[in-house]
Structure formats: C-alpha cells, structure tokens
Amino acid sequence: MKRALQVLATAGMLCAIGLLSSLPRDASGADSSPQPVSSSSPAASSTPSSSIAEALSSANLQPISANPGASNLIPGTGLLGHLAGIDNIPGVRVGGLWIGNADYLFTGGVKPRTWSFNSLLFLNLNIDLQKLASIPGASMDAELMQFNGEDSNGKAGVITAYDGLSGPKPFVRTELYELWWRQTLFDDKLIIRAGKTTPTADFNNVTRAVPTSDTSLQVPAVSGLIYTPIFKNPTLIGVSPGYYNTAYGVTANFAPTRNFYLTYALYDGALGRGIQTGLREGPVFNGHYFTIGEAGYAWTLGEHKLIGIIAAGGWAQTGELYGPGTSQNGSEGFYTFGSQRLWRRHEGIDNSGISGFFQFGINDSRTMIANEYFGAGFTGFGLVPHRPVDSIGTGLAWTWLNRRYGFRSNEAIIQTYYQMHLIGTSFFEPVLSYIPNPGESRRTQGAVAMTAQITVLF
C-alpha cells in the first residue's frame, strides 16, 4: 500500500507538470517582492527563461549550505524547468538538486578503514498561484526525495552524525518530502504555510543568509559544514521534524520589518514515538504534537556595516514518551543561535570576508538522545584569489548525551571543509572530521574520517 501511494504521488506530480506544460506560455518577470529575514519565505521565486543564464552566471553564485534540501524551502535554480521547456509558464518553477558523497573512515570508530557512499536527489515543483491563477499571495509546492546510502555514522560510532546526509534507517527511501500551500497577507508581513514541510528551514536555521539590498554586505550560507548539528540542534533530535523526516503542520511567520521576525508552528509529533513521518504520505496525528516558536533580530554593526543575527526559540512535545527504563509525559526545550560578520575584505565591492556563528540548546527530556548542546565555527568567503564563490570553514559540535542509552556522557565533532565552485551550479567539497569521543560507547576509539561531496543544483 505504501509503495502504491508513493507511485501515485510521483505520477500525480508528473501529470501536474504535463498539464502545466500544455497551458499558454507567457514570459512574466520574476517576483520582486521583499523577503523578510525569516526563512518562512521561499528561498527562490519562479525564474523565467530569459533570466536563467543570469541566474546561473558565476557573478550571481554564492557559497551554499552543504545540504540545501535541509535548509531551504525551494532547492535548486529552476534549470530543470528550463530544459523541459516549461519555465515560460507564468509562475511555474521546476528544479532540484543532487548530492553525492563518499566517506572513508581512516581510524577509530566501529569499522575503521571502511568506505560509505550516499546519494540524495530532490525534485521540486513550485507554483506561484498569483501569476498562474491570479490568486493573490498564494503559492504551492511539491517535492520528492530519493535517498540511497549507508550507515556512515554508525560505522564511526557517532551518535549526532558527522555526515548529515545519512540519517536513520532505511537507507534506501523514496519520500513525498514536501507538499504545502503558502499564503502571504498584509503586504507580506504575515506568511502562513500549511502542509508537509521542512521545519529546519524555518527554525534553528543557523546556516541561512541575512537578506540585504546591498550585495557587498550579504553573508552567504553561514556555513558549509556537513555534520547534522549544523542543520538540527541535537537537543531536538527525536522530536523535531526535518531532513529527512518532514511532517504535516501549520507555520505562521510575522515579519513587521526586515530586521525582526516571529515564527510559530504546530506539527504532527508522531516522530516523538519513533514513527518516521517522512515515509508517510499523510499525517499520523496519534495524540503526539510538536509545537515550536522562534524570534529573531538582525542588525548592521559599526562603520564597516558588519551584518549579524541572533534568534532564540522554545519548543514542546506532547504525549507519552519512552526511553530505556523510563517514560515521560511530554518534554520541553530551549535553543538559541547567532551569526556575525567579523571582517570584510573588500568593503563596498564584494562580500568576501570572515563570519562566525554559535549554537546552544537544552531540554528537560529523560527519553531523547541528547540534553545539552553547544556549537561554534568560522567561515571564510572568497579568500582564495580568483575564486570568489569558494568558501572554507571549521566548526565544533559538542553534545551531552543521555547515558540511559549506554552512550558516553558527551560527544564532540571537529570538522573542517573547503567548498569549491566547479562549473555552472556544481560544487565540490572535501571535509575532514575528527571525533575524539564517539558517543556510541566509552570503548569506541576516536575516529578520523574524510568525506568528498559533490552538489549539483538544477
């Protein structure tokens, strides 16, 4: 039955694309409405064919997140729709991305001197209904995900995942990743989105850029680190939906200015009972709910106009929760994160320079895998001569684990990467990870792993 529903969902998306391709074509302009600081707004709007070359030119490219599917509502560039010949349909955008990586565990962990291979594909259909059907402020989105991989982190004995591409079993999965309706109100000050969605694009998203009209001030994706804590605070693992277990819910974002936002959401909380919501085409709603709220503020600091942002949020999971030898009626937690441009290399010319970030989280859970977390890192943009799109960065993810599971008391991941632009919208990223204290067991030796990752946006 599940496979049949997946086939039907895929067929439905393809039929929708086919139907839209038969509609009259009109090269309308790109949406120029302002985007608030919160990522509740789509990361990209429909791109007409006349703008494809401009959108893909190296002058417009920036360093990206290591997994845009986990941190952006709308991945890719829209090139797929252009190649299919449907990008001139008003408001229709078809795009996606592919990520492939290979991990080699040099030493330590559970299975040293072993390889792991992972492949991730997203296909996205986004429709601006204001352009297509004259419905003011409305859009809808459908996205499919295909993952084929291995237990890279299990081989290293790492609980919080040094390779964020590989998550829980099954390691081969086809999912209806997103299916939502988005409505803007009051001149885009209030945005409501309902359906199956990715909460990590809206909450605790330390990687997102702070929008600004001056491109020389803009901070691109704050980090290209590949470990899971950069996408999901470990104190939220097990209750918060995200990559690759998205969930149904309603998200409301209020952004009265470009500097301040409030976001609140209520989701199907079945993940807290171990149900993988990403594999479900419909909501579960079994008495468990996950609710979360976040407030954020952005600023420009000093005469050098150094952009920064700070945000804080709280969450609650309802229902009976279970762990080894214990249970708990609901759980709550708090998190905060921030990023700050520290140095600008060419003021008023480009956005090269150095930025830093921090993360923190804590909860009261007796059943989740982690109770406290701290993370920090630095990223350099465009520092290599004649390589304006390249970035280099390092980060520390330090998690205090729940020892009821037999884990170590804590686990630290130290990671360094260099993300280089290849050609078009493709990137290559070698990553070195050192885990001195893998959390699986006190007997697991420190692990050193190398990852080579390729990301292609289309």
ZIZIWO-V265030 format. One record per residue. N is the residue number from 0. D_LAST is the distance of its C-alpha to the last C-alpha in Angstrom with 2 decimals. Layout:
# ZIZIWO-V265030
n=(N,N)
d_last=(D_LAST,D_LAST)
This chain:
# ZIZIWO-V265030
n=(0,1,2,3,4,5,6,7,8,9,10,11,12,13,14,15,16,17,18,19,20,21,22,23,24,25,26,27,28,29,30,31,32,33,34,35,36,37,38,39,40,41,42,43,44,45,46,47,48,49,50,51,52,53,54,55,56,57,58,59,60,61,62,63,64,65,66,67,68,69,70,71,72,73,74,75,76,77,78,79,80,81,82,83,84,85,86,87,88,89,90,91,92,93,94,95,96,97,98,99,100,101,102,103,104,105,106,107,108,109,110,111,112,113,114,115,116,117,118,119,120,121,122,123,124,125,126,127,128,129,130,131,132,133,134,135,136,137,138,139,140,141,142,143,144,145,146,147,148,149,150,151,152,153,154,155,156,157,158,159,160,161,162,163,164,165,166,167,168,169,170,171,172,173,174,175,176,177,178,179,180,181,182,183,184,185,186,187,188,189,190,191,192,193,194,195,196,197,198,199,200,201,202,203,204,205,206,207,208,209,210,211,212,213,214,215,216,217,218,219,220,221,222,223,224,225,226,227,228,229,230,231,232,233,234,235,236,237,238,239,240,241,242,243,244,245,246,247,248,249,250,251,252,253,254,255,256,257,258,259,260,261,262,263,264,265,266,267,268,269,270,271,272,273,274,275,276,277,278,279,280,281,282,283,284,285,286,287,288,289,290,291,292,293,294,295,296,297,298,299,300,301,302,303,304,305,306,307,308,309,310,311,312,313,314,315,316,317,318,319,320,321,322,323,324,325,326,327,328,329,330,331,332,333,334,335,336,337,338,339,340,341,342,343,344,345,346,347,348,349,350,351,352,353,354,355,356,357,358,359,360,361,362,363,364,365,366,367,368,369,370,371,372,373,374,375,376,377,378,379,380,381,382,383,384,385,386,387,388,389,390,391,392,393,394,395,396,397,398,399,400,401,402,403,404,405,406,407,408,409,410,411,412,413,414,415,416,417,418,419,420,421,422,423,424,425,426,427,428,429,430,431,432,433,434,435,436,437,438,439,440,441,442,443,444,445,446,447,448,449,450,451,452,453,454,455,456,457)
d_last=(31.72,28.71,26.91,27.92,26.44,23.09,23.18,24.23,21.47,18.84,20.86,21.21,17.54,17.21,20.41,19.25,16.26,18.87,21.35,19.20,18.34,22.13,22.81,23.86,21.25,21.69,19.65,20.38,19.75,17.46,19.18,21.28,23.12,23.87,22.20,24.79,24.70,24.00,20.54,21.74,19.94,16.27,14.19,12.54,13.93,13.14,11.96,14.00,13.36,15.91,13.95,10.55,12.24,13.84,10.94,9.35,12.93,14.33,16.91,14.67,12.86,14.72,15.33,13.50,14.99,15.28,13.91,11.96,12.50,16.16,16.40,14.12,14.76,11.44,8.46,4.96,5.11,5.95,4.80,5.59,8.74,9.50,9.61,11.64,13.83,14.08,12.61,16.22,17.63,18.94,17.20,14.57,10.95,8.70,5.39,5.34,5.65,8.28,11.36,14.37,17.65,21.26,24.27,27.69,30.67,33.18,36.06,37.32,35.90,36.79,35.48,35.44,34.15,31.58,27.88,25.22,21.76,18.96,15.64,13.50,10.85,9.83,9.25,10.00,12.12,13.62,16.62,18.63,22.01,23.82,22.11,22.07,25.41,27.17,27.32,27.68,25.42,23.88,20.39,19.29,16.42,15.88,13.78,14.35,14.47,15.54,17.27,19.37,21.34,24.78,27.15,26.35,28.21,31.14,31.87,32.25,34.26,32.01,32.18,29.70,26.97,26.13,22.83,21.20,18.75,21.85,23.83,26.75,27.55,26.42,23.99,22.53,21.38,19.50,19.38,18.99,17.48,17.72,19.65,21.08,22.71,22.68,25.58,26.47,30.18,32.59,30.39,27.51,30.01,29.74,26.58,27.00,24.44,25.72,24.34,22.50,20.64,19.80,22.83,21.54,19.28,22.61,25.29,26.09,22.71,23.94,20.54,19.63,20.12,23.08,22.21,24.47,24.92,25.81,22.77,25.29,26.27,22.96,22.36,18.68,17.83,21.44,20.90,18.63,21.28,20.33,23.53,23.69,26.11,23.61,21.76,24.91,28.45,30.43,33.16,30.83,29.81,31.35,31.53,28.43,25.49,22.06,19.61,20.08,22.98,22.02,24.93,26.25,27.80,28.24,27.08,28.81,27.99,30.56,29.79,32.84,31.76,28.76,30.61,31.55,30.12,31.42,29.37,30.96,29.81,31.43,29.72,30.85,32.47,32.90,30.94,34.13,35.95,33.50,31.76,28.05,26.80,23.21,24.65,26.49,25.17,27.87,29.62,32.52,34.74,37.52,39.32,36.98,35.01,32.96,33.26,31.97,32.35,31.17,32.22,30.71,31.79,30.23,32.33,32.70,35.34,37.98,38.27,35.21,33.08,31.58,29.22,29.72,29.30,31.28,31.01,33.14,33.05,35.18,34.60,36.78,36.51,39.17,40.92,42.65,40.77,41.89,41.87,44.16,47.66,46.82,45.49,44.71,44.55,41.36,39.97,38.90,37.19,36.24,33.49,32.68,30.22,29.79,28.25,29.83,29.10,31.97,31.84,30.33,30.44,30.20,31.36,30.29,28.00,24.90,24.00,24.92,27.36,28.01,27.50,29.04,28.65,30.82,30.75,33.70,34.42,37.53,38.64,41.90,40.73,42.87,40.40,36.98,36.04,36.13,38.33,37.53,34.70,34.26,31.33,30.82,28.95,28.14,25.09,25.26,22.72,22.78,26.12,25.71,26.80,24.24,21.37,20.52,17.19,18.78,20.49,23.24,24.76,27.25,28.22,30.98,30.76,34.34,35.06,38.48,38.44,40.56,43.22,44.21,41.43,43.12,40.61,41.53,42.34,39.25,36.16,34.51,31.20,30.98,27.64,26.46,23.11,21.65,17.95,17.20,14.47,14.04,12.25,9.44,7.21,8.89,12.04,15.20,17.70,21.25,23.17,26.92,28.41,32.13,33.65,37.43,38.37,36.13,37.00,37.59,41.19,43.63,44.14,40.53,40.38,37.99,34.65,32.60,29.10,26.46,22.74,20.14,16.53,13.21,9.98,6.54,3.78,0.00)
